[in-house]
Amino acid sequence: MGLSFRNSTSVTIYVAFAYYSSASCNKGSIPLIPWPSWYEAVGWYTINPGQTVEVLNGAVNNREIYYYAESADRRLVWSGVNYLTLPQNAFKLCGGAGYCAAPLCRRLGLRKISIGNYRNYTVNIVSTSIQSQSKFSNVNTAVPGKRKNVGRSTSPIKGLRVVRPTAGRKSISKQ
């Protein structure tokens, strides 16, 4: 039961997401960005081709989730218009990450998903719009943006090696 990301592409992808988390984030924390302090942002999950990774445990019904995904070479980007400044490396933050700048962070546009009355929800990352939509209403099929570097307001840093954890929440929560 929870939120999962499925990689239906032929390349490795990295995923970051943000969600309302009153239990862990609404404890007097000061928001670092114009998002409420009770939103938690978590990343980067490494998801190999054909792999599904559960990133959030428990019922996810009636939530809004924001996510950003990119291929390892950054040629494919799944982004939106809800901007957050996120670290290049693994992170788990309340209220976002407005305290760092390039080359440690990038301003990225996250896609918003409003999850209906589903306890389990999967975002199916695909590389083309030709790939079929799911028959299940609790699976969102996400195609990449039409422009290169969609959602990125800073260009990638040449020669910078981005270190990301292996898939799974444990690799992120220990950071």
C-alpha distance (Angstrom), angle and dihedral (degrees) to the residues before:
residue distance angle dihedral
M1 . . .
G2 3.83 . .
L3 3.79 145.9 .
S4 3.80 118.8 -36.3
F5 3.79 136.7 -180.0
R6 3.81 119.2 -147.8
N7 3.80 120.7 -160.6
S8 3.82 107.1 -144.9
T9 3.81 93.1 167.0
S10 3.80 128.9 95.2
V11 3.83 93.2 -117.8
T12 3.80 136.4 67.6
I13 3.80 113.4 -97.3
Y14 3.80 134.7 -163.8
V15 3.81 121.2 -143.3
A16 3.80 133.8 -163.3
F17 3.79 124.4 178.5
A18 3.80 143.0 178.0
Y19 3.79 130.0 -150.0
Y20 3.79 143.1 165.8
S21 3.80 108.6 -83.7
S22 3.78 112.5 171.2
A23 3.81 92.0 165.7
S24 3.80 97.0 60.2
C25 3.80 105.0 21.1
N26 3.79 109.3 35.9
K27 3.79 96.5 75.9
G28 3.78 100.9 113.0
S29 3.79 94.1 -69.6
I30 3.78 117.7 157.1
P31 3.80 114.2 -123.2
L32 3.78 112.4 -120.4
I33 3.79 94.9 -163.2
P34 3.80 134.5 30.3
W35 3.81 89.6 -84.6
P36 3.79 118.4 100.4
S37 3.78 113.4 -92.5
W38 3.79 91.7 -119.6
Y39 3.81 92.0 70.3
E40 3.78 114.4 98.3
A41 3.81 121.2 -153.9
V42 3.81 120.1 -159.2
G43 3.82 132.7 -179.6
W44 2.99 169.8 -165.1
Y45 3.79 108.4 31.0
T46 3.80 115.2 175.4
I47 3.80 109.1 -142.5
N48 3.79 118.8 -175.4
P49 3.83 123.7 -150.3
G50 3.81 110.9 -71.2
Q51 3.81 93.1 10.8
T52 3.82 126.3 125.4
V53 3.81 118.8 -156.9
E54 3.79 125.2 -168.3
V55 3.81 106.2 -140.4
L56 3.80 100.1 174.2
N57 3.80 126.1 40.0
G58 3.78 124.2 -147.7
A59 3.78 134.0 28.9
V60 3.80 113.7 -28.0
N61 3.80 98.6 -175.3
N62 3.81 118.9 142.2
R63 3.82 94.6 9.9
E64 3.76 133.6 128.7
I65 3.78 114.0 -131.4
Y66 3.80 125.5 -169.5
Y67 3.80 120.2 -159.9
Y68 3.78 143.7 173.8
A69 3.80 125.1 -165.8
E70 3.79 133.7 179.9
S71 3.78 137.5 176.2
A72 3.79 118.3 -109.3
D73 3.82 90.7 -103.3
R74 3.85 91.3 42.6
R75 3.79 92.5 -125.6
L76 3.81 90.5 119.5
V77 3.80 118.0 50.7
W78 3.81 129.9 178.6
S79 3.80 105.9 -163.1
G80 3.79 145.3 140.4
V81 3.80 143.7 -165.2
N82 3.83 101.4 -81.6
Y83 3.81 103.0 98.3
L84 3.80 127.3 -149.8
T85 3.78 131.0 165.0
L86 3.79 105.2 -127.0
P87 3.82 132.8 -176.5
Q88 3.80 120.5 -107.3
N89 3.82 91.4 -130.2
A90 3.81 132.5 54.1
F91 3.81 113.4 -56.3
K92 3.79 144.9 169.3
L93 3.81 111.8 -168.5
C94 3.78 140.1 166.9
G95 3.79 115.8 -135.8
G96 3.79 94.0 6.6
A97 3.76 131.8 -84.6
G98 3.78 110.2 -73.5
Y99 3.78 94.3 145.4
C100 3.79 102.0 79.0
A101 3.77 136.5 61.9
A102 3.81 139.2 -164.6
P103 2.95 131.8 -22.3
L104 3.83 90.1 26.3
C105 3.81 95.3 43.4
R106 3.79 141.0 25.3
R107 3.79 130.8 -153.8
L108 3.80 105.0 -123.2
G109 3.79 134.0 -178.2
L110 3.79 113.5 -126.8
R111 3.81 125.7 -153.8
K112 3.79 117.2 -126.5
I113 3.79 122.5 -134.5
S114 3.78 122.2 -173.5
I115 3.78 105.9 -153.2
G116 3.75 113.5 -149.3
N117 3.77 125.5 -151.2
Y118 3.83 94.9 -43.4
R119 3.78 124.5 127.2
N120 3.83 90.0 -161.4
Y121 3.78 124.4 40.3
T122 3.81 132.4 177.3
V123 3.79 129.3 -163.5
N124 3.80 106.4 -152.3
I125 3.83 108.8 -153.9
V126 3.82 110.7 -151.9
S127 3.80 131.3 177.1
T128 3.81 100.1 -140.3
S129 3.78 137.5 28.2
I130 3.82 87.7 -124.7
Q131 3.81 89.9 75.0
S132 3.79 108.3 96.9
Q133 3.76 125.6 -99.9
S134 3.78 115.7 -116.8
K135 3.80 119.7 -98.8
F136 3.80 88.1 -140.5
S137 3.79 119.1 86.3
N138 3.82 92.7 -146.5
V139 3.83 91.6 63.2
N140 3.80 119.2 81.3
T141 3.82 114.8 -159.9
A142 3.81 110.2 -147.4
V143 3.81 122.3 -161.4
P144 3.81 121.9 -166.2
G145 3.80 123.1 -100.1
K146 3.80 118.1 -88.4
R147 3.81 95.4 -126.0
K148 3.77 125.8 65.3
N149 3.83 112.1 -107.0
V150 3.82 93.1 13.2
G151 3.77 110.2 178.7
R152 3.77 94.7 19.2
S153 3.80 118.1 112.2
T154 3.80 93.7 176.9
S155 3.76 122.7 54.6
P156 3.80 120.1 -120.2
I157 3.80 113.6 -89.3
K158 3.81 111.5 -114.2
G159 3.76 113.6 -123.1
L160 3.82 93.9 9.9
R161 3.78 111.0 132.4
V162 3.78 110.6 -147.3
V163 3.79 112.2 -148.6
R164 3.77 114.0 -153.7
P165 3.80 129.6 175.0
T166 3.77 125.8 -110.5
A167 3.78 117.1 -97.3
G168 3.75 119.3 -71.9
R169 3.77 137.4 71.2
K170 3.82 94.2 -104.2
S171 3.79 91.9 65.6
I172 3.79 90.2 55.0
S173 3.79 102.7 38.8
K174 3.81 92.2 56.9
Q175 3.81 92.0 58.7
